[in-house]
Amino acid sequence: MARLIALGPFGDLLPLQIGSVTCADVTRDVVYAVAPYQGQQKAVSAQIKAQLGLGLPAVNRRRVAKDILCQWIGHGQWLVSAAVELDGLAAVNDQSDAWAALEIMGDSVVDVLARLVPLDLRASVFKVDHTARSLLGHLPVSITRTGPQAFEIMVMRSMPASLVRDLQAAMAGVAARQTH
């Protein structure tokens, strides 16, 4: 009988370290997309705050409290990493199997991402808990600064191998430049 081994979306591609930059898988048990109905954003934020302890963040922002994530993900949509009851206020859709996330961190992380992302990710501009929808190479991603030298990158679940390949090439290029 075949023995099945459960693998995350990145399989055996992570962890990865090249030079001073590392990538590691970020695992969340559940992720829900929340899209407030027209005129209901404040009510949805209040309900989420009452249920989870944090409300909807502003556009291009993320909030984290007690391992609960609430992140803007696009026009009128947020991701929430816990179940919420929002009957009549918002469309809620389970996205747990739709996203793959990794954390990339290290001294040269901004240099690595500058090769792939058309945003100014310097700490003076893109602060901790700032998030944006953008491209990384040719991939549509959500990118969030999680620390002084750390970012979380989310892609659709069908794209992790392409994401790691692009990051690996940029990491190798930055590392090679630093050794000369």
ABEGO torsion letter per residue (X at the ends): XBBBBBBBAAEAAOBBBBEABBBBBBBBABBBBBBBBBGAAAAAAAAAAAAAGBBBBBBGBBBBBGGBBBBBAEBGBBBBABBBBABGABBBBBAAAABBBBBBBEAAAAAAAAAABABBABAAABBBGBBBBBBBEABBBBBBBABAABBBBBBBAAAAAAAAAAAAAAAAAAAAAAAX
